[in-house]
């Protein structure tokens, strides 16, 4: 869990999120958090799938998975180190109600950020106050829109650029289908 403390960043090479500017910026802004190398950096992954096959039955299933980024690159995305924290089942996607489903997880993450949790470190044989930071969310655009509350439709699909970009709509009205796509150039 303290791998990142002894890891040396090589210029221009990113093998782990720790090597990126975001992690370094986070450490400089939140020095109280980065002072304890055993504090946990998390990623939150949300995606939708149909457990009954692609079109066999209309059903939506949303697993919410936490990834621990304190681990070395070869370990942090292995299944045994990914934690299924919530499952959002339903006949359709949760939409704006995803807030209700994620509220217990958000409350716990907020408590772990602000107050921490007394944790036993078996390697050092001592207790410490562990804090947790949610660093990233990883999801597709529909899930990103629901989690962030940002409309992922039409001309405001990029939450980074917001209104400051050029977007236009392509329309294809063929015999079989009607298709519309928004093209964004950030």
FIROVO-237068 format. One record per atom (N, C-alpha, C): residue in three letters; y, z, x negated. Coordinates in steps of 0.1 Angstrom, whole numbers, padded with zeros to 4 digits, always signed. Each point is the difference from the previous one (the first is absolute). Layout:
BEGIN
ALAYZX/...
END
This chain:
BEGIN
UNK-0012+0000-0008/UNK+0012+0000+0008/UNK+0013+0000-0008/UNK-0002+0003-0013/UNK+0012-0001-0009/UNK+0000-0011-0010/UNK-0008-0011+0004/UNK-0001-0011-0009/UNK+0014-0006-0003/UNK+0008-0001+0010/UNK+0013-0007-0002/UNK+0009+0008-0010/UNK-0003+0013-0003/UNK+0008+0007-0009/UNK-0002-0005-0015/UNK-0012-0004-0003/UNK-0003-0004-0014/UNK-0001-0015-0001/UNK+0002-0008+0011/UNK+0000-0014+0000/UNK+0013-0006-0007/UNK-0002-0009-0009/UNK+0011-0007-0006/UNK+0003-0013+0007/UNK+0013-0001+0004/UNK+0004-0013+0006/UNK+0002-0010-0010/UNK-0006-0012+0002/UNK+0002-0011-0009/UNK+0011-0009+0006/UNK+0010-0004-0008/UNK+0011-0008+0006/UNK-0006-0013+0006/UNK+0006-0004+0011/UNK-0003-0012+0007/UNK-0015-0001+0005/UNK-0007+0011+0000/UNK-0014+0000+0005/UNK-0002+0011+0010/UNK-0004-0004+0012/UNK-0002+0010+0010/UNK-0015+0001+0004/UNK-0006+0010-0004/UNK-0015+0002+0004/UNK-0002+0011+0010/UNK+0011+0007+0004/UNK-0001+0011+0009/UNK+0014+0002+0006/UNK+0001+0005+0013/UNK+0013+0002+0005/UNK+0009+0009-0009/UNK-0006+0009-0008/UNK+0008+0008-0009/UNK+0008-0008-0009/UNK-0004-0012-0004/UNK+0007-0009-0009/UNK+0012-0006+0006/UNK+0002+0001+0013/UNK+0011-0007+0006/UNK+0013+0008+0000/UNK+0010-0007+0003/UNK+0014+0007+0000/UNK+0001+0010+0012/UNK-0007-0003+0011/UNK+0001+0009+0011/UNK-0005+0014-0003/UNK-0011+0001-0007/UNK-0006+0013-0004/UNK+0010+0007-0009/UNK+0005-0007-0010/UNK+0009+0006-0010/UNK+0013+0005+0006/UNK+0005-0008+0010/UNK+0012+0003+0007/UNK-0002+0013+0008/UNK-0012+0000+0007/UNK-0003+0012+0008/UNK-0001+0012-0008/UNK-0006+0000-0012/UNK-0001+0011-0009/UNK+0014+0005-0005/UNK+0009-0010-0002/UNK+0014+0004-0005/UNK+0008+0007+0012/UNK-0002-0005+0012/UNK+0007+0005+0011/UNK-0005+0014+0005/UNK-0014+0001-0001/UNK-0006+0012+0005/UNK-0007+0007-0012/UNK+0008+0005-0009/UNK-0005+0006-0013/UNK-0008+0012+0003/UNK+0003+0008+0011/UNK-0007+0012+0004/UNK-0015-0004+0004/UNK-0002-0012+0005/UNK-0013-0004+0004/UNK-0008-0005-0012/UNK+0007-0008-0009/UNK-0007-0006-0011/UNK-0002+0011-0011/UNK+0006+0011+0000/UNK-0002+0010-0010/UNK-0014+0006+0000/UNK-0006-0001+0012/UNK-0014+0005+0001/UNK-0009-0013+0001/UNK-0007-0003-0011/UNK-0008-0012-0001/UNK-0012-0001+0010/UNK-0004+0012+0006/UNK-0011+0000+0009/UNK+0005-0003+0015/UNK+0013-0001+0002/UNK+0004-0004+0013/UNK-0005-0014+0004/UNK-0002-0002+0012/UNK-0008-0012+0005/UNK+0010-0011+0005/UNK-0003-0012-0005/UNK+0008-0012+0004/UNK-0010-0008+0009/UNK+0004-0003+0013/UNK-0009-0006+0009/UNK+0006-0014+0005/UNK-0010-0008+0004/UNK+0003-0013+0007/UNK-0006+0001+0014/UNK+0006-0006+0010/UNK-0005+0001+0013/UNK-0003-0015+0005/UNK-0013-0002+0003/UNK-0004-0014+0004/UNK-0003+0000+0015/UNK+0005-0009+0008/UNK-0003-0002+0014/UNK-0003-0014+0002/UNK-0011-0003+0007/UNK-0003-0013+0004/UNK-0008+0000+0013/UNK+0000-0012+0007/UNK-0007-0001+0012/UNK-0013-0008-0002/UNK-0010+0003+0007/UNK-0012-0008+0001/UNK-0007+0002+0013/UNK-0008-0010+0004/UNK-0008+0001+0012/UNK-0014+0003-0004/UNK-0005+0012+0004/UNK-0014+0004-0005/UNK-0011-0008+0007/UNK+0003-0008+0010/UNK-0010-0007+0007/UNK-0001-0015-0004/UNK+0007-0004-0011/UNK+0000-0013-0004/UNK+0014-0007+0003/UNK+0001-0012-0004/UNK+0013-0006+0001/UNK+0006-0001+0014/UNK-0008-0006+0009/UNK+0005-0002+0013/UNK-0010+0004+0011/UNK-0010+0008-0004/UNK-0011+0004+0010/UNK+0006+0009+0011/UNK+0008+0009-0004/UNK+0006+0009+0010/UNK+0014+0003-0004/UNK+0009+0002+0009/UNK+0014+0003-0003/UNK+0001+0015-0003/UNK+0001+0004-0012/UNK+0001+0014-0004/UNK+0007+0001-0013/UNK+0008+0010-0001/UNK+0008+0002-0012/UNK-0004+0014-0007/UNK-0002+0000-0013/UNK-0004+0011-0007/UNK+0008+0001-0013/UNK+0008+0011-0001/UNK+0010+0001-0012/UNK-0004+0012-0008/UNK-0007-0002-0012/UNK-0002+0011-0009/UNK+0012+0003-0009/UNK+0003+0012-0002/UNK+0011+0004-0009/UNK-0006+0007-0012/UNK+0002-0006-0011/UNK-0007+0004-0013/UNK+0010+0004-0010/UNK-0003+0012-0007/UNK+0009+0005-0010/UNK-0007-0004-0014/UNK+0008-0005-0009/UNK-0004-0003-0014/UNK+0007+0009-0009/UNK-0007+0006-0009/UNK+0005+0010-0010/UNK+0003-0008-0013/UNK+0013-0002-0003/UNK+0004-0008-0012/UNK+0001+0008-0013/UNK-0004+0013+0000/UNK+0000+0008-0012/UNK-0012-0005-0009/UNK-0010-0006+0006/UNK-0012-0004-0007/UNK+0002-0012-0008/UNK-0008-0002-0010/UNK+0001-0012-0009/UNK-0002-0013+0009/UNK+0004-0012-0005/UNK-0001-0012+0007/UNK-0014-0003+0005/UNK-0011+0002-0007/UNK-0013-0002+0004/UNK-0005+0009+0011/UNK+0007+0011+0002/UNK-0005+0009+0010/UNK+0008+0001+0013/UNK+0013-0003-0001/UNK+0009+0003+0012/UNK-0003-0008+0012/UNK-0006-0012-0001/UNK-0003-0008+0011/UNK-0015-0001+0003/UNK-0008+0009-0006/UNK-0015+0000+0003/UNK-0002+0008+0013/UNK-0009-0005+0009/UNK-0002+0006+0013/UNK-0002+0015+0000/UNK-0006+0006-0010/UNK-0002+0014+0000/UNK+0013+0008-0002/UNK+0010-0006-0005/UNK+0013+0007-0002/UNK+0011-0004+0010/UNK-0004-0008+0011/UNK+0009-0003+0011/UNK-0004+0008+0011/UNK+0010+0006+0007/UNK-0003+0010+0010/UNK+0005-0005+0014/UNK-0010-0001+0009/UNK+0003-0004+0014/UNK+0006+0012+0007/UNK+0013+0000+0002/UNK+0007+0011+0006/UNK+0001+0000+0015/UNK+0001-0012+0005/UNK+0002-0002+0015/UNK-0006-0013+0004/UNK-0005+0000+0012/UNK-0005-0012+0006/UNK+0007-0002+0014/UNK+0006-0011+0002/UNK+0007-0002+0013/UNK-0008-0011+0007/UNK-0008+0004+0010/UNK-0007-0009+0008/UNK+0007-0004+0013/UNK-0004-0011+0006/UNK+0006-0003+0012/UNK-0003-0015+0004/UNK+0003-0003+0013/UNK-0003-0013+0004/UNK+0010-0010-0006/UNK+0012+0005-0004/UNK+0010-0009-0006/UNK+0007+0008-0012/UNK+0008-0007-0007/UNK+0008+0006-0011/UNK+0009+0011+0005/UNK+0002+0010-0008/UNK+0008+0012+0005/UNK+0015-0003+0002/UNK+0005-0010-0007/UNK+0014-0004+0001/UNK+0010+0012-0003/UNK+0010+0002+0008/UNK+0009+0010-0003/UNK-0006+0014+0001/UNK-0011+0001+0007/UNK-0007+0013+0001/UNK-0007+0005-0013/UNK+0000-0008-0010/UNK-0006+0003-0013/UNK+0006+0014-0005/UNK+0013+0002+0003/UNK+0006+0013-0004/UNK-0008+0012+0005/UNK-0004-0001+0013/UNK-0007+0011+0006/UNK-0014+0002-0008/UNK-0006-0011-0003/UNK-0013+0001-0007/UNK+0001+0006-0014/UNK+0011-0004-0007/UNK+0002+0004-0014/UNK+0007+0013-0001/UNK+0005+0006+0010/UNK+0008+0012+0000/UNK-0007+0012-0008/UNK-0013+0003+0003/UNK-0006+0011-0007/UNK-0001-0003-0015/UNK-0002-0012-0004/UNK-0001-0004-0014/UNK+0014+0001-0007/UNK+0010-0005+0007/UNK+0014+0001-0005/UNK+0004+0015-0002/UNK-0003+0008+0010/UNK+0003+0015-0001/UNK-0006+0006-0012/UNK-0013-0003-0002/UNK-0007+0006-0011/UNK+0006-0005-0014/UNK+0003-0013+0000/UNK+0006-0006-0013/UNK+0014+0007-0002/UNK+0007+0002+0010/UNK+0013+0006-0001/UNK-0001+0015-0005/UNK-0010+0007+0005/UNK-0003+0013-0005/UNK-0004+0000-0014/UNK-0009-0009-0004/UNK-0005-0001-0014/UNK+0011-0004-0010/UNK+0010-0007+0005/UNK+0012-0004-0008/UNK+0009+0012-0002/UNK+0004+0006+0011/UNK+0010+0011-0001/UNK-0006+0013-0005/UNK-0011+0005+0006/UNK-0005+0013-0003/UNK-0011+0000-0010/UNK-0008-0011+0001/UNK-0012-0001-0009/UNK-0011+0008+0005/UNK-0011+0000-0007/UNK-0012+0008+0003/UNK-0006+0006-0012/UNK-0003+0013+0001/UNK-0006+0007-0011/UNK-0014-0006-0003/UNK-0002-0005-0012/UNK-0012-0008-0003/UNK-0006+0005-0013/UNK-0013+0000-0001/UNK-0007+0005-0012/UNK-0004-0012-0009/UNK+0004+0000-0012/UNK-0003-0010-0010/UNK-0012+0005-0008/UNK-0011-0006+0003/UNK-0013+0004-0007/UNK+0000-0002-0015/UNK+0007-0011-0004/UNK+0000-0003-0014/UNK+0008+0010-0008/UNK+0011+0005+0005/UNK+0008+0010-0007/UNK-0003+0014+0005/UNK-0008+0001+0010/UNK-0004+0013+0006/UNK+0012+0009+0004/UNK+0009-0007+0008/UNK+0012+0007+0004/UNK+0004-0006+0013/UNK+0008+0008+0008/UNK+0006-0005+0012/UNK+0014-0007-0004/UNK+0004-0009+0009/UNK+0013-0006-0002/UNK+0005-0004+0014/UNK+0013-0002+0001/UNK+0005-0005+0013/UNK+0001-0015+0000/UNK-0010-0006+0007/UNK-0001-0015+0000/UNK+0010-0006+0011/UNK+0007-0010-0004/UNK+0009-0007+0010/UNK-0005-0014+0000/UNK+0003-0007+0011/UNK-0005-0014+0002/UNK+0012-0008+0004/UNK+0000-0012-0005/UNK+0011-0010+0003/UNK-0007-0013+0005/UNK+0004-0005+0011/UNK-0004-0013+0005/UNK+0009-0011-0007/UNK-0006-0007-0009/UNK+0008-0010-0008/UNK+0001-0013+0007/UNK-0011-0005+0006/UNK+0000-0014+0005/UNK-0008+0000+0013/UNK+0003-0010+0008/UNK-0009-0004+0011/UNK-0005-0015-0003/UNK-0012-0002+0003/UNK-0006-0013-0003/UNK-0006-0005+0013/UNK+0005-0011+0006/UNK-0004-0005+0012/UNK+0004-0014+0002/UNK-0006-0007+0011/UNK+0005-0013+0003/UNK+0012+0001+0008/UNK+0006-0012+0003/UNK+0013+0001+0007/UNK+0000+0006+0014/UNK-0010-0002+0009/UNK+0000+0007+0012/UNK+0000+0015-0001/UNK-0009+0005-0009/UNK+0000+0015-0002/UNK+0013+0005-0007/UNK+0005-0008-0009/UNK+0013+0004-0006/UNK+0011+0001+0010/UNK+0000-0009+0009/UNK+0010+0000+0011/UNK-0001+0013+0008/UNK-0013+0004+0003/UNK-0002+0012+0009/UNK+0004+0012-0008/UNK-0005+0001-0013/UNK+0003+0012-0008/UNK+0014+0002-0003/UNK+0007-0011-0003/UNK+0014+0001-0004/UNK+0010+0000+0012/UNK-0005-0005+0012/UNK+0009-0001+0011/UNK+0009-0012-0001/UNK-0003-0009-0009/UNK+0008-0012-0002/UNK-0007-0012+0007/UNK+0008-0008+0007/UNK-0005-0011+0007/UNK-0004-0011-0010/UNK-0013-0004+0000/UNK-0005-0010-0009/UNK+0000-0014+0006/UNK+0007-0001+0011/UNK+0001-0013+0007/UNK+0013-0007-0003/UNK-0001-0013+0001/UNK+0012-0009+0000/UNK+0007+0001-0013/UNK+0014+0001+0000/UNK+0008-0001-0012/UNK+0002+0012-0008/UNK-0005+0012+0005/UNK+0002+0012-0007/UNK-0013+0006-0006/UNK-0009-0009-0003/UNK-0013+0004-0004/UNK-0001+0007-0014/UNK+0010-0002-0008/UNK+0000+0007-0013/UNK+0009+0012+0000/UNK-0006+0012-0001/UNK+0007+0012+0000/UNK+0009+0003-0012/UNK-0003-0007-0011/UNK+0007+0002-0012/UNK+0014-0008+0001/UNK-0001-0012+0004/UNK+0012-0009+0001/UNK+0008+0003+0012/UNK-0007+0004+0011/UNK+0006+0002+0013/UNK+0007-0013+0005/UNK+0012+0001+0003/UNK+0007-0012+0005/UNK+0005-0009-0011/UNK+0000+0004-0012/UNK+0006-0007-0011/UNK-0010-0011-0006/UNK-0005-0008+0008/UNK-0009-0011-0005/UNK+0001-0012+0009/UNK-0006-0010-0005/UNK+0000-0013+0008/UNK-0014+0000+0007/UNK+0000-0002+0013/UNK-0013-0001+0007/UNK+0002-0011+0010/UNK-0011-0007+0002/UNK+0000-0011+0011/UNK-0014+0000+0006/UNK+0000-0006+0012/UNK-0013-0001+0007/UNK-0006-0014+0000/UNK-0013+0000-0002/UNK-0007-0013+0001/UNK-0008+0000+0013/UNK+0000-0011+0007/UNK-0007+0000+0013/UNK-0009-0012+0000/UNK-0012+0001+0004/UNK-0010-0011+0001/UNK-0005+0000+0014/UNK+0003-0010+0008/UNK-0005+0000+0014/UNK-0010-0011+0001/UNK-0012+0002-0005/UNK-0011-0009+0001/UNK-0007+0000+0013/UNK-0010-0008+0002/UNK-0008+0000+0013/UNK-0007+0013+0002/UNK-0007+0005-0010/UNK-0009+0011+0001/UNK+0008+0014+0000/UNK+0011+0001-0007/UNK+0006+0013-0001/UNK+0015-0001-0002/UNK+0006+0011+0002/UNK+0014+0001-0003/UNK+0001+0011-0011/UNK+0007-0004-0011/UNK+0000+0008-0012/UNK+0015+0002-0005/UNK+0004+0012-0002/UNK+0013+0002-0006/UNK-0001+0009-0012/UNK+0007-0003-0010/UNK+0000+0008-0012/UNK+0014+0002-0006/UNK+0003+0012-0005/UNK+0013+0002-0006/UNK-0001-0001-0015/UNK+0008-0007-0006/UNK-0001-0002-0015/UNK+0012+0008-0005/UNK-0003+0009-0010/UNK+0010+0009-0006/UNK+0001-0004-0014/UNK+0012-0001-0005/UNK+0003-0003-0014/UNK+0008+0012-0006/UNK-0006+0009-0006/UNK+0007+0012-0005/UNK+0006-0003-0014/
END
